[in-house]
């Protein structure tokens, strides 16, 4: 595939120019405390590159889903403080996105300075389905800058003002983070080194339908864990008790099992699971027990893959040259149900080839469980965008940057 997407160097000399950067700073907060700053850290290299080049850097980003109007719970002010610490230089903060504070903040920037605008989703035009409303807001954003850099991979699958429409109004380029993501994902879909193993977890089969459809004829093995596995087990005729189940996907799972067998693709399902009689909560101690995957009690629900399955998954990953992992194997936030996810992460650190952690909960698990991020080939910052890319969909925020 020929890549017609221009990088930052295509913008020429940036000294003294105002550069609007769409970053993904959508981090989890506990009140005003950031509990995982992975996305902020991932944004730093591009911002530092622009600042070092003498650009006047204006960062726009979202946090949560504030429904198109200001909501103090979703303010980016804590993010500005953390970004300043990581950059090692002050980050000015505008208390609005395109209003008086934004204009004043941008006016006050000197060469190399960095500013962060308040949550872009405090403006209804950002996510509007109406092209005119979205375009009007994009006009206001574009008026703040001389050029645009798209570096928020977690949002490039959204046709939103700060992702798509602004790129049509300013000289635009792809930031280093987005370029790295696209390069890695293309390696997963175009001539991957083999054996190629895909590990899928998370809650629902329905969330992964497109990925399975697109990769079932590309991968050599599919390892299935997490809540989605119980629909596969039910499709095989097993009792799953009170585990997560999508009855409307039973026929789909049966089809996948048949197609995989016909194509010579190995689907590895757990042979044992860790169950409890209640979902973890703060007012009850977990009571985990391991049972065969074919013998889940009717009053129990599966919350992790078992030790036998963890070992089998590690073995299935041992000779892999390419691995894509999206979705935890269990409720990793609770130690009693984290071992399956830990085993998969540990196996990925030993892969002799490209290991990709596909963003979202998988990336959060890697950090929460204490793994060195450098031990993985790539940790994506965009779970949904990664999945849509691997489904073969066109991502609006990438397509708009393509140059003839």
N, C-alpha and C positions, 0 to 999 in steps of 0.2 A: 504494500500500500504506500502510495506517495503521500507524504505529510506536507500539506500546504498551509500549516498553521505557523504564524510568525511568533517568535520569542521576543523578549524585552529588547534585545539588541536592534530589532527592526524599527524601534521608535527613535533611534538616533541619539544625539546628545540631549540628556535630560536635565542638565544643570539649569536651575532656575525655573524649570517647568513644573506645573502642578499636575501630579499623577494620581488619579483616583484608582484605588486598588480594592477590588471586591475580595475580601478574605472570608474564611469560614471560622468564626470565633464563637460558635454555638456550643459553649461548654456547660457542663452541669454545675449548678450552684446549690449550696446549702445556705439559704439566706443570701448573704453577700460574699460568702466564701466559695472559691472555686475548688471543686473536689477532684477535677481532672483537667489539667491544663495542656493536654496533648495537642489539641488543635491550635492553641495559641503558639506553642513552641514550633509547630509545623509551619506557621505563617511567617516566622521570624526571618529565615534566609532571604526571601524575596523582598521583604520590607527593608532589610539591612542593605541588600544590593542596590535598591533604588535610592535609599538615603545616602549611601556612600557615593553614588553617582551624582549627588547634588540635587536630586529631585525634591520637590516639596510634596511630601507623601500624605495623601488624604485617604484614610482607611474607612471603608464602609462594610458593615456586617450586620447579621441579625443574631438574636438570642431568643430562643423559645418561640411561642406562637401568641403574640400579644393582640392579635385580631385587629390590626390596622389603626390602633390608637395608643397613646402613651400609657405605659403601665410600669410603675417603679420596680415591680418584681423582676422585670426583664431589662433593666438598665444595663448598659455596657460599661458603666463607670468602673466596676471591679476589674473588668477585662483590660481597661486602659491602664490601670495601676500595674497589673501583672505584665502587660506588654512592655511597659516602661522598664520594669525590672529586667526582663529578658533581653531587651534591646540595649540596655545600659545607657539610655538617654531619655530625657523627658518625652512624654507623649501627651500633647494637648488634647483636651476632651471637649467636644461641642455638645451642648445639652439638647440639641435638635439635629435633624438630618439635613434639611435644606432651608432652615429659617435663619433668623438673625444671628444666632450663636454660631451656626456653621459658617456663615459668611465672614463673621468677625474672626473666627478661629483660622480660617483659611487665609484671610488677609494678613494675619500676623505671622505666617510661616516664613522662615528664612530657608535658604538652600540647605538641604539635608534634614530639615525638621520633619517630624511625624505628628499627625493628628488623627484622632479617631472620632468619627461622627456617632451620634446616638443611634440606637437600634433602628435599622432601616425599615423594619416591619412595624414601627410606630406610625407609618404612613400607609394608608389604604391603597395608594397607587402601586406600591411595590408588588403586591401579589394579585392585583386585579386581573380578572379574566377579560376585561374590556381593554382592547388594544389602545384606544384613545386615552383612557384614564392612566393606564400604565405608561404610555408614551409621554404624557404631560409631566408625570413625576420624573421620568428619565431625563426630560429636558432640564428640569431643575437641578438634578444631580450633575448632569453633563456641564452645566454652566459653571460649576465650581472648579473645573479642571481643563487641562489641555490635552490629556491622554488618559487612556484607561488600560489597566492590567487586570486580567481575570485570574485570580489565584485561590478561589474558594471552591475546591473540587466537590465539597459536600453539597453544593447547590447547582452545579452545572446541568443537572437534569431538570431544573426548573426554568420555565419561561417567565422570568420575573424581571422587573425594571432594572435592578442593579446587576443582573447577570446577563441578560439578553439585550434589552433595549438600549442601554447606555453604550454597549459595544457598537451599535449602529450609528452612534452620534459623535464618537470621538475616534481618533487614531487608536487602535487597540492591539493588544498583544496578550499572549499566554504567559502567565507567571511560571516560575520554576517548579512550584509544587504541583500545579495542574499538569505541566508537561511531564513530570516524573510519573504521575498517576497514569496518564494516558499511555506512556511508553510501557509501563509494567503490564497494564491490562491488555494491551495489544500482544504482548508476549504470551499472555494466557490464552489468547484466542487465535493467534496466527503462528502455526508451527511450533508449539511448545515442546521442550525437551521431554523425553519419556523415560520412565513411566510418569504419567500425569495423574495426580490424585486430587480430587475435589472433596472437601470436608464441609458438610452442611449441617447446621443446627438451628437453634432458635425455636420459636413457638410454633409456627404454622407452615405447613406444606404450601399453602396458597401464596405465601410470601416469596417462595422460591420456585414457583412453577416455570417462569420464563428462563431462569438459569438452568434448571434441570433440562428443559426442552432443548436449549441451545448447546449444552455441554455434554449431553448423554452420548453424543456421537464423537466427542472430542477427547473426553477423559478416558483413562484406563480403569480407574476405580472411583466409585462414589461411596464415601463413608457418611452415614446418616445417624445423627444423634439429636439431642435436644427434645423439646416438646413435639416436634414434627414427626419423630420416629413412631409415635404411638398410632398414628394413622396408617403407617406402613405395616406395623405389627397387626393391627386390626384387619387390614386388607388380607393378611396371611391367615386370618381366622383365629387369632389369639385374643384372649381376654385382656383388656387394658385397664380395668377398674375405673377409677375416677380421673385418669390421666387426661391431658389435653387431647382432644379428638375432633377432627373435621370430617363428619360423616359424608359431606358432599364431595370429599376428595378421595374416597375409598376406591372408586373405579379408576381415578387418575393414578393412584399409587400402584394398583394392580397392573395398569398399562406400563408404568415405568419399569416395574420388575420384569415384565415380559419383554419389553423393548431392550432392556439392558442384557438380558440373557440372549436374545436374538443377535445383538451386536457384539457380543463377547466382552461387554463391560461388566465388571464385578461391582455389585452393590453389597456393601458390608453393613449389616444392621447389628445392633447390640444383641448379645446372647444373655446378658444379665443387666439388671437395672437396680438403682437405689430408690426405694420407695419410702413413703411416710403416709400416715392417714390424714394429714392436713398440710396445707401449703405453709411454708415458713412465715412466722409472724413474731413480732417483738415480745408478745406475752406468753410464748410457749416454746419450750426447748425442743429442738428437732429430735425425732426418734427414727433415725435412718435404719433401714435394713436392706440387705441385698437379696433379690429373688431372681429366678430365671425369667428372661424376657417373655417366655411363653406361659408363665404362671403368676401373673400379677394378680394379687387378691382383689376382689370386687370392691373392697372398702379402701383401697390404697390408690395413690397416684405416684407415677414415676417422676423423679426430680433430678436424676442424673443417670448416666450410663455406669454400669458396674465395673469392678476391678478386672474381671475377665475381659470385658469389652474394651476397657482402656488399654490393656496389654495388646489386644488384637488390633486395635486402631493404630497403636504405635508400630506394630510389626508391619501393617499395611502401608505405613508412611516411610519405613526405613530405607527402601531402595528408590524412593521417589526422586525425580530430578526437577519436577515442577509441582507445586502445591498451592491451591487456593482454598482458604478457610474462611467461611462466613457463618457465624452463629455459634454460641456456646453449647456445650454438651449437656448442661444442666443449669440449676439455679446457683451459679458460681458465686453470687454475692454472699451466700451462706456457706461457711466452711464445710459443713457436713455434706454439701452437694456440689462441691467445687472440684473434686478429684478428677472427674472425666475431662473437664475443660483444661485443668492443669496438665494432664497427661498428653493431650493433643498439642498444647502449646510447647511442652517440653520436646515432643517428637519433632515439631517444626524447627526448633533451634538446631537440630542435628541433621537437617536435610542438606544433602550435597547438591545444591542447585538453587533454584528460585523458590523461596517460600513467601507467600503473600497472605497477610492477615487482612481480611476484607472489611475493615472499618467497623463502625457501630459497636455493638456489645462485645464483639471479638476483640477489638482494639482495647476497649475498656477493661476486659478481663485480663489481657496481657499485662496491663499496667497495675491493676488491682492485685494480681497474684504475684507481683514482684519480679517479673522477667525483665531482663535487659533488652530494650527495644532494638539495640544494635545486633542482637542475635538472630533477628528475622531479616529476610531479604527486603521486605517492604511492608509497612503498616499503613493501610489506606486511611485517609481522613474522611472518606465519604461512603458509608455503607450502602445507602440507597443508590447513589450514583454508580458505585462499583457494580452493583447487581444489574442495573439497567444497561450498563455498557456490556456486561457479559451476556445479557439477554439478546444483544445485537441491536438494541434501540439506538436511534440517533439522539444525542444529548444536545438540547438547544444551546446551552452555554458554550459548547465546543463548536457546534456547526456555525455559529455566528462569527467565530474567530477565523474561520477558514478563508484563506486568500486564494484568488484565482492565479 
